[in-house]
């Protein structure tokens, strides 16, 4: 992420300046399990148990660490957690869609989410450094992704689940006169593809989550919630923070989400920790309750 922090967090000050109180979403408190990816491989059951004790009630998977359906279900039940969604890259969905659908159908998961897009012609990236590939998407790539999402979404629907797409920050960089996330929304079938909007990455990309909720209220049905700190160095990457400890005020975002009436699930995602992880996730949980989101 080499965008300057000044532009990265443009609009965050505006969010802070809005003092509107959020309407209560009052959704089950959710967590994207990528947050605890360092702990699940060595203590799957124990880590989930702690999340339940912190008050999290729904989770979204980002890998199962070789656990069977029965083992996952048992661990979730013991922790009083409901597994409602799971993340996969487009590359993994292309390679393993049938087995992914079979696994999650047996597990009873309701959503399969594409966590990262692909390239129409990956061969053109052979001379592009891996760190630079996130900036290499063309408008043709985004429209190709939309076609892939429609096809995958149809198969996911047939398996009794819903398919969606989770954004990062590159979807908000104007590309050949278009905003990629808008292209994805406008070129996908609402019956086949929903949007899981990561509000933190929207702000990092220079967008406004409130604006997208207003413009596409029926298309956005799930939210990711994370925060970032400002940096005095305009060239610095944004620094991950606990909710309420960074630059993003979620009150207007939650208020608009409640107004839309279409948000079904909301997941905290704490991508890094600079305090003990349990303490960090408690700060996040307390913030969500304070603002009436959970």
C-alpha positions, 0 to 999 in steps of 0.5 A: 500500500504505497498510497500517501497516508494523506490521500489514504485517509482522505474523508476520514476527518469528514467522518469524524466531523459528523456527530450524528448518532448511529441508529442501532443496527443491533446485529450479532457481533461478528468477527472475521477469523483472519484476525486470529490467523496466528492462533487458530492453527495451534489452538483452534478450539481454545481460540474460538472459545475466547472469542465466544467469551468476548461476546462475539456471536458470528464468525467468518472463516478465512481457512480451516487449518485441516479441520473436518466439517465435524471438527469445525462444527463441534468447535463452533458449537462449544464456543457458542459461535455461528459460522455464517460465511467463508472467504476464498480468492478468485483463484481458489474458487476457480480451482476448487469450487466444487469441493468448496461448495460441498464442504460448506453445504455440509457445514451449513454456511450461508455465504461464500465470499470472494476475498480477492479478484483475479486477472483476465490474463495473468501472463501479462504480470510476469515482469510485474513485481508481486508487490506492484500487482495490486495496482495492475488491474485494468478496466477489462480485468474488473469487467472480467471479474464481474463475469466470473462473479456472475458465473460463480454466483449462479453455482453458489446459488444452486448449492443453496448459498449466497455469493459475494465480493469483499473489496480492498482499497484498489477498487476505488482508484479511478481506472480508465474513467471508472471506479472499479467497485461501481463497475463490479456492482453495475456489471453483476446480477443482484440475484447472484452477487452481493457486496460485503463492503469493507468500510476501512478499506473504502476509506483507505482507497479514498472513498466514503462508505456512507456514499456507497451505502446510499447509492447501493443500499440493496447491493451491500448486505454485509460489512467489514469494520476496521480502523486506521491511524493517521501518520505525520509522514504522507508517504507512510502506509496506514497503521492498523488500530483498534476501533475508535482508536484510529481516524474513522468515526463509524457513527455515520456509517452505522446510521446509514447502514441501519437506514438502508435496512439491508445489512444482515451481517457485520464483522470486525476485522483486526488485521494486526495487534500491538496490544495483546490480542484478547485485549484488542478484540475486547476494545473492538467489541466494546466499541461496536456495542457502544455505537449500537451496531451489536 
